[in-house]
């Protein structure tokens, strides 16, 4: 598994919605990039900035936050803790 360094966080993005509330299917070209995900791993933090998130937290982050990484055909995001807006 991936182990983040310093103040980095490994996030598994939530799947994009495939249906609207009315029951219409959304094509792949019109899907929004998810802005919510589950934290899988957390780095040790910096000495002047402790980590506030922990593995298992569901978080909200910016639309273009982090770097996308693919491991075993599964997509993850590695981002700084400061790219996370909130813990749900």
MODELLER restraints for C-alpha pairs under 7 A, 6 or more apart:
rsr = mdl.restraints
at = mdl.atoms
rsr.add(forms.Gaussian(group=physical.xy_distance, feature=features.Distance(at['CA:3:A'], at['CA:41:A']), mean=6.54, stdev=0.5))
rsr.add(forms.Gaussian(group=physical.xy_distance, feature=features.Distance(at['CA:3:A'], at['CA:43:A']), mean=6.91, stdev=0.5))
rsr.add(forms.Gaussian(group=physical.xy_distance, feature=features.Distance(at['CA:4:A'], at['CA:10:A']), mean=6.48, stdev=0.5))
rsr.add(forms.Gaussian(group=physical.xy_distance, feature=features.Distance(at['CA:4:A'], at['CA:41:A']), mean=6.79, stdev=0.5))
rsr.add(forms.Gaussian(group=physical.xy_distance, feature=features.Distance(at['CA:4:A'], at['CA:42:A']), mean=5.96, stdev=0.5))
rsr.add(forms.Gaussian(group=physical.xy_distance, feature=features.Distance(at['CA:4:A'], at['CA:43:A']), mean=4.70, stdev=0.5))
rsr.add(forms.Gaussian(group=physical.xy_distance, feature=features.Distance(at['CA:5:A'], at['CA:43:A']), mean=4.70, stdev=0.5))
rsr.add(forms.Gaussian(group=physical.xy_distance, feature=features.Distance(at['CA:5:A'], at['CA:44:A']), mean=6.69, stdev=0.5))
rsr.add(forms.Gaussian(group=physical.xy_distance, feature=features.Distance(at['CA:6:A'], at['CA:43:A']), mean=5.17, stdev=0.5))
rsr.add(forms.Gaussian(group=physical.xy_distance, feature=features.Distance(at['CA:6:A'], at['CA:44:A']), mean=5.53, stdev=0.5))
rsr.add(forms.Gaussian(group=physical.xy_distance, feature=features.Distance(at['CA:6:A'], at['CA:45:A']), mean=4.63, stdev=0.5))
rsr.add(forms.Gaussian(group=physical.xy_distance, feature=features.Distance(at['CA:6:A'], at['CA:46:A']), mean=5.76, stdev=0.5))
rsr.add(forms.Gaussian(group=physical.xy_distance, feature=features.Distance(at['CA:7:A'], at['CA:43:A']), mean=5.56, stdev=0.5))
rsr.add(forms.Gaussian(group=physical.xy_distance, feature=features.Distance(at['CA:7:A'], at['CA:44:A']), mean=6.65, stdev=0.5))
rsr.add(forms.Gaussian(group=physical.xy_distance, feature=features.Distance(at['CA:7:A'], at['CA:45:A']), mean=4.31, stdev=0.5))
rsr.add(forms.Gaussian(group=physical.xy_distance, feature=features.Distance(at['CA:7:A'], at['CA:46:A']), mean=6.13, stdev=0.5))
rsr.add(forms.Gaussian(group=physical.xy_distance, feature=features.Distance(at['CA:7:A'], at['CA:51:A']), mean=6.89, stdev=0.5))
rsr.add(forms.Gaussian(group=physical.xy_distance, feature=features.Distance(at['CA:7:A'], at['CA:80:A']), mean=5.71, stdev=0.5))
rsr.add(forms.Gaussian(group=physical.xy_distance, feature=features.Distance(at['CA:7:A'], at['CA:81:A']), mean=5.83, stdev=0.5))
rsr.add(forms.Gaussian(group=physical.xy_distance, feature=features.Distance(at['CA:8:A'], at['CA:42:A']), mean=6.42, stdev=0.5))
rsr.add(forms.Gaussian(group=physical.xy_distance, feature=features.Distance(at['CA:8:A'], at['CA:43:A']), mean=5.44, stdev=0.5))
rsr.add(forms.Gaussian(group=physical.xy_distance, feature=features.Distance(at['CA:8:A'], at['CA:78:A']), mean=6.55, stdev=0.5))
rsr.add(forms.Gaussian(group=physical.xy_distance, feature=features.Distance(at['CA:8:A'], at['CA:79:A']), mean=5.44, stdev=0.5))
rsr.add(forms.Gaussian(group=physical.xy_distance, feature=features.Distance(at['CA:8:A'], at['CA:80:A']), mean=4.39, stdev=0.5))
rsr.add(forms.Gaussian(group=physical.xy_distance, feature=features.Distance(at['CA:8:A'], at['CA:81:A']), mean=5.88, stdev=0.5))
rsr.add(forms.Gaussian(group=physical.xy_distance, feature=features.Distance(at['CA:9:A'], at['CA:39:A']), mean=6.94, stdev=0.5))
rsr.add(forms.Gaussian(group=physical.xy_distance, feature=features.Distance(at['CA:9:A'], at['CA:41:A']), mean=6.01, stdev=0.5))
rsr.add(forms.Gaussian(group=physical.xy_distance, feature=features.Distance(at['CA:9:A'], at['CA:42:A']), mean=4.67, stdev=0.5))
rsr.add(forms.Gaussian(group=physical.xy_distance, feature=features.Distance(at['CA:9:A'], at['CA:43:A']), mean=6.19, stdev=0.5))
rsr.add(forms.Gaussian(group=physical.xy_distance, feature=features.Distance(at['CA:9:A'], at['CA:78:A']), mean=5.60, stdev=0.5))
rsr.add(forms.Gaussian(group=physical.xy_distance, feature=features.Distance(at['CA:9:A'], at['CA:79:A']), mean=5.41, stdev=0.5))
rsr.add(forms.Gaussian(group=physical.xy_distance, feature=features.Distance(at['CA:9:A'], at['CA:80:A']), mean=6.01, stdev=0.5))
rsr.add(forms.Gaussian(group=physical.xy_distance, feature=features.Distance(at['CA:9:A'], at['CA:81:A']), mean=6.22, stdev=0.5))
rsr.add(forms.Gaussian(group=physical.xy_distance, feature=features.Distance(at['CA:10:A'], at['CA:39:A']), mean=5.89, stdev=0.5))
rsr.add(forms.Gaussian(group=physical.xy_distance, feature=features.Distance(at['CA:10:A'], at['CA:40:A']), mean=5.56, stdev=0.5))
rsr.add(forms.Gaussian(group=physical.xy_distance, feature=features.Distance(at['CA:10:A'], at['CA:41:A']), mean=5.11, stdev=0.5))
rsr.add(forms.Gaussian(group=physical.xy_distance, feature=features.Distance(at['CA:10:A'], at['CA:42:A']), mean=6.35, stdev=0.5))
rsr.add(forms.Gaussian(group=physical.xy_distance, feature=features.Distance(at['CA:10:A'], at['CA:76:A']), mean=6.85, stdev=0.5))
rsr.add(forms.Gaussian(group=physical.xy_distance, feature=features.Distance(at['CA:10:A'], at['CA:77:A']), mean=5.79, stdev=0.5))
rsr.add(forms.Gaussian(group=physical.xy_distance, feature=features.Distance(at['CA:10:A'], at['CA:78:A']), mean=4.69, stdev=0.5))
rsr.add(forms.Gaussian(group=physical.xy_distance, feature=features.Distance(at['CA:10:A'], at['CA:79:A']), mean=6.74, stdev=0.5))
rsr.add(forms.Gaussian(group=physical.xy_distance, feature=features.Distance(at['CA:11:A'], at['CA:37:A']), mean=5.99, stdev=0.5))
rsr.add(forms.Gaussian(group=physical.xy_distance, feature=features.Distance(at['CA:11:A'], at['CA:38:A']), mean=5.47, stdev=0.5))
rsr.add(forms.Gaussian(group=physical.xy_distance, feature=features.Distance(at['CA:11:A'], at['CA:39:A']), mean=4.45, stdev=0.5))
rsr.add(forms.Gaussian(group=physical.xy_distance, feature=features.Distance(at['CA:11:A'], at['CA:40:A']), mean=5.64, stdev=0.5))
rsr.add(forms.Gaussian(group=physical.xy_distance, feature=features.Distance(at['CA:11:A'], at['CA:76:A']), mean=5.79, stdev=0.5))
rsr.add(forms.Gaussian(group=physical.xy_distance, feature=features.Distance(at['CA:11:A'], at['CA:77:A']), mean=5.09, stdev=0.5))
rsr.add(forms.Gaussian(group=physical.xy_distance, feature=features.Distance(at['CA:11:A'], at['CA:78:A']), mean=6.32, stdev=0.5))
rsr.add(forms.Gaussian(group=physical.xy_distance, feature=features.Distance(at['CA:12:A'], at['CA:37:A']), mean=5.35, stdev=0.5))
rsr.add(forms.Gaussian(group=physical.xy_distance, feature=features.Distance(at['CA:12:A'], at['CA:38:A']), mean=5.26, stdev=0.5))
rsr.add(forms.Gaussian(group=physical.xy_distance, feature=features.Distance(at['CA:12:A'], at['CA:39:A']), mean=6.41, stdev=0.5))
rsr.add(forms.Gaussian(group=physical.xy_distance, feature=features.Distance(at['CA:12:A'], at['CA:40:A']), mean=6.74, stdev=0.5))
rsr.add(forms.Gaussian(group=physical.xy_distance, feature=features.Distance(at['CA:12:A'], at['CA:76:A']), mean=4.90, stdev=0.5))
rsr.add(forms.Gaussian(group=physical.xy_distance, feature=features.Distance(at['CA:12:A'], at['CA:77:A']), mean=6.39, stdev=0.5))
rsr.add(forms.Gaussian(group=physical.xy_distance, feature=features.Distance(at['CA:13:A'], at['CA:34:A']), mean=6.48, stdev=0.5))
rsr.add(forms.Gaussian(group=physical.xy_distance, feature=features.Distance(at['CA:13:A'], at['CA:36:A']), mean=6.03, stdev=0.5))
rsr.add(forms.Gaussian(group=physical.xy_distance, feature=features.Distance(at['CA:13:A'], at['CA:37:A']), mean=4.11, stdev=0.5))
rsr.add(forms.Gaussian(group=physical.xy_distance, feature=features.Distance(at['CA:13:A'], at['CA:38:A']), mean=6.54, stdev=0.5))
rsr.add(forms.Gaussian(group=physical.xy_distance, feature=features.Distance(at['CA:13:A'], at['CA:76:A']), mean=6.51, stdev=0.5))
rsr.add(forms.Gaussian(group=physical.xy_distance, feature=features.Distance(at['CA:14:A'], at['CA:34:A']), mean=6.16, stdev=0.5))
rsr.add(forms.Gaussian(group=physical.xy_distance, feature=features.Distance(at['CA:14:A'], at['CA:36:A']), mean=5.72, stdev=0.5))
rsr.add(forms.Gaussian(group=physical.xy_distance, feature=features.Distance(at['CA:14:A'], at['CA:37:A']), mean=4.78, stdev=0.5))
rsr.add(forms.Gaussian(group=physical.xy_distance, feature=features.Distance(at['CA:15:A'], at['CA:34:A']), mean=6.82, stdev=0.5))
rsr.add(forms.Gaussian(group=physical.xy_distance, feature=features.Distance(at['CA:16:A'], at['CA:31:A']), mean=6.60, stdev=0.5))
rsr.add(forms.Gaussian(group=physical.xy_distance, feature=features.Distance(at['CA:16:A'], at['CA:32:A']), mean=6.70, stdev=0.5))
rsr.add(forms.Gaussian(group=physical.xy_distance, feature=features.Distance(at['CA:16:A'], at['CA:33:A']), mean=6.70, stdev=0.5))
rsr.add(forms.Gaussian(group=physical.xy_distance, feature=features.Distance(at['CA:16:A'], at['CA:34:A']), mean=5.67, stdev=0.5))
rsr.add(forms.Gaussian(group=physical.xy_distance, feature=features.Distance(at['CA:18:A'], at['CA:25:A']), mean=5.72, stdev=0.5))
rsr.add(forms.Gaussian(group=physical.xy_distance, feature=features.Distance(at['CA:18:A'], at['CA:26:A']), mean=5.23, stdev=0.5))
rsr.add(forms.Gaussian(group=physical.xy_distance, feature=features.Distance(at['CA:19:A'], at['CA:25:A']), mean=4.39, stdev=0.5))
rsr.add(forms.Gaussian(group=physical.xy_distance, feature=features.Distance(at['CA:19:A'], at['CA:26:A']), mean=5.56, stdev=0.5))
rsr.add(forms.Gaussian(group=physical.xy_distance, feature=features.Distance(at['CA:20:A'], at['CA:26:A']), mean=6.98, stdev=0.5))
rsr.add(forms.Gaussian(group=physical.xy_distance, feature=features.Distance(at['CA:33:A'], at['CA:63:A']), mean=6.76, stdev=0.5))
rsr.add(forms.Gaussian(group=physical.xy_distance, feature=features.Distance(at['CA:35:A'], at['CA:60:A']), mean=5.72, stdev=0.5))
rsr.add(forms.Gaussian(group=physical.xy_distance, feature=features.Distance(at['CA:35:A'], at['CA:61:A']), mean=5.39, stdev=0.5))
rsr.add(forms.Gaussian(group=physical.xy_distance, feature=features.Distance(at['CA:35:A'], at['CA:62:A']), mean=6.19, stdev=0.5))
rsr.add(forms.Gaussian(group=physical.xy_distance, feature=features.Distance(at['CA:35:A'], at['CA:63:A']), mean=5.63, stdev=0.5))
rsr.add(forms.Gaussian(group=physical.xy_distance, feature=features.Distance(at['CA:36:A'], at['CA:59:A']), mean=5.65, stdev=0.5))
rsr.add(forms.Gaussian(group=physical.xy_distance, feature=features.Distance(at['CA:36:A'], at['CA:60:A']), mean=4.59, stdev=0.5))
rsr.add(forms.Gaussian(group=physical.xy_distance, feature=features.Distance(at['CA:36:A'], at['CA:61:A']), mean=6.29, stdev=0.5))
rsr.add(forms.Gaussian(group=physical.xy_distance, feature=features.Distance(at['CA:37:A'], at['CA:58:A']), mean=5.62, stdev=0.5))
rsr.add(forms.Gaussian(group=physical.xy_distance, feature=features.Distance(at['CA:37:A'], at['CA:59:A']), mean=5.60, stdev=0.5))
rsr.add(forms.Gaussian(group=physical.xy_distance, feature=features.Distance(at['CA:37:A'], at['CA:60:A']), mean=6.78, stdev=0.5))
rsr.add(forms.Gaussian(group=physical.xy_distance, feature=features.Distance(at['CA:38:A'], at['CA:56:A']), mean=6.04, stdev=0.5))
rsr.add(forms.Gaussian(group=physical.xy_distance, feature=features.Distance(at['CA:38:A'], at['CA:57:A']), mean=5.75, stdev=0.5))
rsr.add(forms.Gaussian(group=physical.xy_distance, feature=features.Distance(at['CA:38:A'], at['CA:58:A']), mean=4.47, stdev=0.5))
rsr.add(forms.Gaussian(group=physical.xy_distance, feature=features.Distance(at['CA:38:A'], at['CA:59:A']), mean=6.25, stdev=0.5))
rsr.add(forms.Gaussian(group=physical.xy_distance, feature=features.Distance(at['CA:39:A'], at['CA:54:A']), mean=6.83, stdev=0.5))
rsr.add(forms.Gaussian(group=physical.xy_distance, feature=features.Distance(at['CA:39:A'], at['CA:55:A']), mean=4.98, stdev=0.5))
rsr.add(forms.Gaussian(group=physical.xy_distance, feature=features.Distance(at['CA:39:A'], at['CA:56:A']), mean=5.31, stdev=0.5))
rsr.add(forms.Gaussian(group=physical.xy_distance, feature=features.Distance(at['CA:39:A'], at['CA:57:A']), mean=5.40, stdev=0.5))
rsr.add(forms.Gaussian(group=physical.xy_distance, feature=features.Distance(at['CA:39:A'], at['CA:58:A']), mean=6.32, stdev=0.5))
rsr.add(forms.Gaussian(group=physical.xy_distance, feature=features.Distance(at['CA:40:A'], at['CA:55:A']), mean=4.94, stdev=0.5))
rsr.add(forms.Gaussian(group=physical.xy_distance, feature=features.Distance(at['CA:40:A'], at['CA:56:A']), mean=6.13, stdev=0.5))
rsr.add(forms.Gaussian(group=physical.xy_distance, feature=features.Distance(at['CA:41:A'], at['CA:55:A']), mean=5.25, stdev=0.5))
rsr.add(forms.Gaussian(group=physical.xy_distance, feature=features.Distance(at['CA:42:A'], at['CA:54:A']), mean=6.20, stdev=0.5))
rsr.add(forms.Gaussian(group=physical.xy_distance, feature=features.Distance(at['CA:42:A'], at['CA:55:A']), mean=6.42, stdev=0.5))
rsr.add(forms.Gaussian(group=physical.xy_distance, feature=features.Distance(at['CA:45:A'], at['CA:51:A']), mean=5.31, stdev=0.5))
rsr.add(forms.Gaussian(group=physical.xy_distance, feature=features.Distance(at['CA:57:A'], at['CA:87:A']), mean=6.58, stdev=0.5))
rsr.add(forms.Gaussian(group=physical.xy_distance, feature=features.Distance(at['CA:58:A'], at['CA:87:A']), mean=5.88, stdev=0.5))
rsr.add(forms.Gaussian(group=physical.xy_distance, feature=features.Distance(at['CA:58:A'], at['CA:88:A']), mean=5.47, stdev=0.5))
rsr.add(forms.Gaussian(group=physical.xy_distance, feature=features.Distance(at['CA:59:A'], at['CA:84:A']), mean=6.78, stdev=0.5))
rsr.add(forms.Gaussian(group=physical.xy_distance, feature=features.Distance(at['CA:59:A'], at['CA:86:A']), mean=5.65, stdev=0.5))
rsr.add(forms.Gaussian(group=physical.xy_distance, feature=features.Distance(at['CA:59:A'], at['CA:87:A']), mean=4.45, stdev=0.5))
rsr.add(forms.Gaussian(group=physical.xy_distance, feature=features.Distance(at['CA:59:A'], at['CA:88:A']), mean=5.67, stdev=0.5))
rsr.add(forms.Gaussian(group=physical.xy_distance, feature=features.Distance(at['CA:60:A'], at['CA:84:A']), mean=6.00, stdev=0.5))
rsr.add(forms.Gaussian(group=physical.xy_distance, feature=features.Distance(at['CA:60:A'], at['CA:85:A']), mean=5.53, stdev=0.5))
rsr.add(forms.Gaussian(group=physical.xy_distance, feature=features.Distance(at['CA:60:A'], at['CA:86:A']), mean=5.26, stdev=0.5))
rsr.add(forms.Gaussian(group=physical.xy_distance, feature=features.Distance(at['CA:60:A'], at['CA:87:A']), mean=6.47, stdev=0.5))
rsr.add(forms.Gaussian(group=physical.xy_distance, feature=features.Distance(at['CA:61:A'], at['CA:83:A']), mean=6.00, stdev=0.5))
rsr.add(forms.Gaussian(group=physical.xy_distance, feature=features.Distance(at['CA:61:A'], at['CA:84:A']), mean=4.45, stdev=0.5))
rsr.add(forms.Gaussian(group=physical.xy_distance, feature=features.Distance(at['CA:61:A'], at['CA:85:A']), mean=5.24, stdev=0.5))
rsr.add(forms.Gaussian(group=physical.xy_distance, feature=features.Distance(at['CA:62:A'], at['CA:83:A']), mean=6.49, stdev=0.5))
rsr.add(forms.Gaussian(group=physical.xy_distance, feature=features.Distance(at['CA:62:A'], at['CA:84:A']), mean=6.96, stdev=0.5))
rsr.add(forms.Gaussian(group=physical.xy_distance, feature=features.Distance(at['CA:65:A'], at['CA:79:A']), mean=6.54, stdev=0.5))
rsr.add(forms.Gaussian(group=physical.xy_distance, feature=features.Distance(at['CA:65:A'], at['CA:83:A']), mean=6.09, stdev=0.5))
rsr.add(forms.Gaussian(group=physical.xy_distance, feature=features.Distance(at['CA:66:A'], at['CA:77:A']), mean=5.67, stdev=0.5))
rsr.add(forms.Gaussian(group=physical.xy_distance, feature=features.Distance(at['CA:66:A'], at['CA:78:A']), mean=5.24, stdev=0.5))
rsr.add(forms.Gaussian(group=physical.xy_distance, feature=features.Distance(at['CA:66:A'], at['CA:79:A']), mean=4.04, stdev=0.5))
rsr.add(forms.Gaussian(group=physical.xy_distance, feature=features.Distance(at['CA:67:A'], at['CA:77:A']), mean=5.38, stdev=0.5))
rsr.add(forms.Gaussian(group=physical.xy_distance, feature=features.Distance(at['CA:67:A'], at['CA:78:A']), mean=5.29, stdev=0.5))
rsr.add(forms.Gaussian(group=physical.xy_distance, feature=features.Distance(at['CA:67:A'], at['CA:79:A']), mean=6.39, stdev=0.5))
rsr.add(forms.Gaussian(group=physical.xy_distance, feature=features.Distance(at['CA:68:A'], at['CA:75:A']), mean=6.72, stdev=0.5))
rsr.add(forms.Gaussian(group=physical.xy_distance, feature=features.Distance(at['CA:68:A'], at['CA:76:A']), mean=5.74, stdev=0.5))
rsr.add(forms.Gaussian(group=physical.xy_distance, feature=features.Distance(at['CA:68:A'], at['CA:77:A']), mean=4.61, stdev=0.5))
rsr.add(forms.Gaussian(group=physical.xy_distance, feature=features.Distance(at['CA:68:A'], at['CA:78:A']), mean=6.62, stdev=0.5))
rsr.add(forms.Gaussian(group=physical.xy_distance, feature=features.Distance(at['CA:69:A'], at['CA:75:A']), mean=5.77, stdev=0.5))
rsr.add(forms.Gaussian(group=physical.xy_distance, feature=features.Distance(at['CA:69:A'], at['CA:76:A']), mean=5.22, stdev=0.5))
rsr.add(forms.Gaussian(group=physical.xy_distance, feature=features.Distance(at['CA:69:A'], at['CA:77:A']), mean=5.97, stdev=0.5))
rsr.add(forms.Gaussian(group=physical.xy_distance, feature=features.Distance(at['CA:70:A'], at['CA:76:A']), mean=6.17, stdev=0.5))
